[in-house]
Amino acid sequence: MSEAKSQDGSTVTGYRELSFGEIGKMNQFKDISRQFIKLLREHVGDVRADWEATDWARQAEMDMKRACMAACRSVAKPDADC
């Protein structure tokens, strides 16, 4: 996976400049999310023949992505209309 270009928030409309601590928190949330999704995908490889288990795993991945996005938004605090 390629690394995202460093942003200070000043070039993205609707976002404020983030502190180093806030950036660190967001990166931790993203790292945890990536670890969870990696483990989940390994699990799907083990249960591929079980349609219901695979379906639940897909749902779990989407929920994790949504949770990560919400956690990052709680740190970044974008404008309310974003």
C-alpha positions in Angstrom: 0.0 0.0 0.0 1.4 3.4 -0.9 1.8 6.0 1.8 -0.5 9.1 1.6 1.1 12.4 1.0 1.6 14.4 4.2 -1.2 17.0 4.7 -1.5 19.7 7.2 -5.2 20.2 6.7 -4.8 23.8 5.3 -5.1 22.6 1.7 -8.3 20.6 2.2 -11.4 22.7 2.4 -13.4 22.2 5.6 -10.5 20.8 7.7 -8.3 22.6 10.3 -4.6 22.1 10.9 -4.0 19.0 13.0 -1.5 18.7 15.9 1.1 16.0 15.9 -0.8 14.2 18.6 -4.0 14.3 16.6 -2.2 12.9 13.5 -0.7 10.2 15.7 -4.1 9.2 17.0 -5.6 9.0 13.5 -2.6 6.9 12.4 -3.1 4.5 15.3 -6.8 4.2 14.4 -5.8 3.3 10.8 -3.2 0.9 11.9 -5.6 -1.0 14.2 -8.2 -1.0 11.4 -5.6 -2.5 8.9 -4.6 -5.2 11.4 -8.2 -6.1 12.1 -9.1 -6.3 8.3 -5.9 -8.3 7.6 -6.8 -10.9 10.3 -10.4 -11.0 9.0 -9.3 -11.7 5.5 -7.1 -14.5 6.7 -10.2 -15.9 8.5 -12.2 -15.7 5.3 -9.6 -17.7 3.5 -10.2 -20.4 6.1 -14.0 -20.5 5.8 -14.4 -19.6 2.1 -16.9 -22.5 1.5 -19.2 -21.2 4.3 -21.3 -18.5 2.6 -22.8 -17.2 5.8 -19.5 -16.9 7.6 -18.0 -15.1 4.6 -21.0 -12.8 4.4 -20.6 -11.9 8.1 -16.9 -11.3 7.6 -17.6 -8.9 4.7 -20.0 -7.0 7.0 -17.4 -6.9 9.7 -14.9 -5.4 7.3 -17.3 -2.7 6.2 -18.2 -1.9 9.8 -14.5 -1.6 10.7 -13.9 0.8 7.8 -16.9 2.8 9.0 -15.6 2.8 12.6 -12.2 3.9 11.5 -13.7 6.7 9.4 -15.9 7.9 12.3 -12.9 7.8 14.8 -10.8 9.8 12.4 -13.6 12.3 11.9 -13.9 12.6 15.7 -10.2 13.7 15.8 -10.1 15.8 12.7 -13.5 17.6 13.4 -14.3 18.7 9.9 -16.8 21.3 9.2 -20.4 20.2 9.9 -21.4 20.3 6.3 -18.6 17.9 5.1 
